[in-house]
Amino acid sequence: MSADPETLRQIEELSSDDRPLLILDVDDVLLEFIRPFPRFLEQRGLQLTMASFRLTGNIAETGTGRLVEQPEVTALLDDFFAGQADWQSITDGAPEALASFEGRAEIVLLTAMPHRHRETRRAHLDALGLPYPLLTTEMAKGPAVARLRGPGNRPVAFVDDQPPNLISARESVSDANLFHLMADNSLREFLPPLPQDITIVHDWHDARPKIAAALGF
């Protein structure tokens, strides 16, 4: 599995750190996505009908019912991320949980989004009081997790709402502690059973002590 060259470049900018490593996804882990996105669509005459755990095939024109195809979905996401500060708020309990880990862990944010939106997301996170290093990737997350860990065997915890990202991390770092967190747990019904080595956490209040234990606190 290859790594995103731009993501690797971003990782090289980080200072060396040997503390336990906490890697966090952003959308629907730190920032709300699936709750504000329907309101964003409504302003464009569209509606989200979650019949499966994906966007393509679930966005339709309100008037005609025509399903929006993949290129249109990509363009909509581009517009949403360009204006994310107008839509995305912090998930409940996230700031307090991260604050409890500060000083004891290296905290890095790893978000799957086009690199061109990195500065916009950086500014939004800073405005929300989430100053942790931000990496963007347009490829699988596993290789980035491995590079972030470095040559030692420090504990790693990785939190994401997308099972494929967690599985990718496991393939690259076999002993990583994997946590599946979704801002909207009602979407779990659309997912197949998760591998047994992935810990399901239902919110940040549930996740906080489990992550701390995984990192040895």
ChimeraX attribute file (.defattr): number of C-alpha atoms within 10 A of each C-alpha:
attribute: neighborCount
match mode: 1-to-1
recipient: residues
	/A:1	11
	/A:2	10
	/A:3	18
	/A:4	16
	/A:5	13
	/A:6	15
	/A:7	20
	/A:8	17
	/A:9	11
	/A:10	14
	/A:11	20
	/A:12	12
	/A:13	9
	/A:14	13
	/A:15	6
	/A:16	11
	/A:17	13
	/A:18	14
	/A:19	16
	/A:20	21
	/A:21	22
	/A:22	25
	/A:23	22
	/A:24	21
	/A:25	24
	/A:26	23
	/A:27	22
	/A:28	21
	/A:29	24
	/A:30	27
	/A:31	20
	/A:32	20
	/A:33	22
	/A:34	17
	/A:35	14
	/A:36	15
	/A:37	18
	/A:38	16
	/A:39	14
	/A:40	21
	/A:41	18
	/A:42	13
	/A:43	9
	/A:44	12
	/A:45	12
	/A:46	21
	/A:47	22
	/A:48	21
	/A:49	12
	/A:50	14
	/A:51	12
	/A:52	13
	/A:53	15
	/A:54	10
	/A:55	18
	/A:56	18
	/A:57	18
	/A:58	17
	/A:59	24
	/A:60	19
	/A:61	16
	/A:62	15
	/A:63	9
	/A:64	9
	/A:65	11
	/A:66	12
	/A:67	17
	/A:68	18
	/A:69	14
	/A:70	13
	/A:71	9
	/A:72	13
	/A:73	16
	/A:74	13
	/A:75	10
	/A:76	17
	/A:77	17
	/A:78	16
	/A:79	12
	/A:80	19
	/A:81	19
	/A:82	16
	/A:83	16
	/A:84	21
	/A:85	16
	/A:86	12
	/A:87	16
	/A:88	22
	/A:89	18
	/A:90	20
	/A:91	20
	/A:92	16
	/A:93	15
	/A:94	18
	/A:95	15
	/A:96	12
	/A:97	18
	/A:98	17
	/A:99	10
	/A:100	12
	/A:101	18
	/A:102	11
	/A:103	9
	/A:104	14
	/A:105	22
	/A:106	20
	/A:107	21
	/A:108	21
	/A:109	19
	/A:110	23
	/A:111	21
	/A:112	16
	/A:113	19
	/A:114	14
	/A:115	14
	/A:116	12
	/A:117	15
	/A:118	18
	/A:119	12
	/A:120	14
	/A:121	21
	/A:122	17
	/A:123	13
	/A:124	19
	/A:125	22
	/A:126	11
	/A:127	11
	/A:128	14
	/A:129	10
	/A:130	19
	/A:131	15
	/A:132	16
	/A:133	16
	/A:134	23
	/A:135	23
	/A:136	25
	/A:137	21
	/A:138	15
	/A:139	19
	/A:140	19
	/A:141	27
	/A:142	22
	/A:143	22
	/A:144	25
	/A:145	26
	/A:146	19
	/A:147	16
	/A:148	21
	/A:149	23
	/A:150	12
	/A:151	9
	/A:152	7
	/A:153	12
	/A:154	14
	/A:155	18
	/A:156	24
	/A:157	23
	/A:158	24
	/A:159	28
	/A:160	23
	/A:161	22
	/A:162	17
	/A:163	19
	/A:164	14
	/A:165	21
	/A:166	25
	/A:167	20
	/A:168	18
	/A:169	24
	/A:170	22
	/A:171	15
	/A:172	17
	/A:173	19
	/A:174	11
	/A:175	14
	/A:176	24
	/A:177	22
	/A:178	24
	/A:179	23
	/A:180	21
	/A:181	25
	/A:182	26
	/A:183	22
	/A:184	17
	/A:185	12
	/A:186	8
	/A:187	14
	/A:188	13
	/A:189	10
	/A:190	12
	/A:191	11
	/A:192	9
	/A:193	9
	/A:194	14
	/A:195	10
	/A:196	7
	/A:197	14
	/A:198	18
	/A:199	17
	/A:200	17
	/A:201	18
	/A:202	15
	/A:203	19
	/A:204	23
	/A:205	14
	/A:206	14
	/A:207	20
	/A:208	18
	/A:209	13
	/A:210	18
	/A:211	24
	/A:212	18
	/A:213	10
	/A:214	16
	/A:215	20
	/A:216	11
	/A:217	12
